[in-house]
């Protein structure tokens, strides 16, 4: 989605009564091995289609988690922030 599309979407959300000035909360993924939240998305697909792979930067261990809406929204937000 381009800049014009995002601004139109924000304008529409504001018109509908949504607060668009609040920063969006990102999902914090906790490492099951060491408990650290210093994790990053490794792959959208794990060994099963319903899992997603993460990598822990603290203990250097990859792990999987079941996908949910919060995971996919977090991935989209990270992609937008990189552009």
Order of alpha helices (4+ residues) and beta strands (2+ residues): alpha-beta-beta-beta-alpha
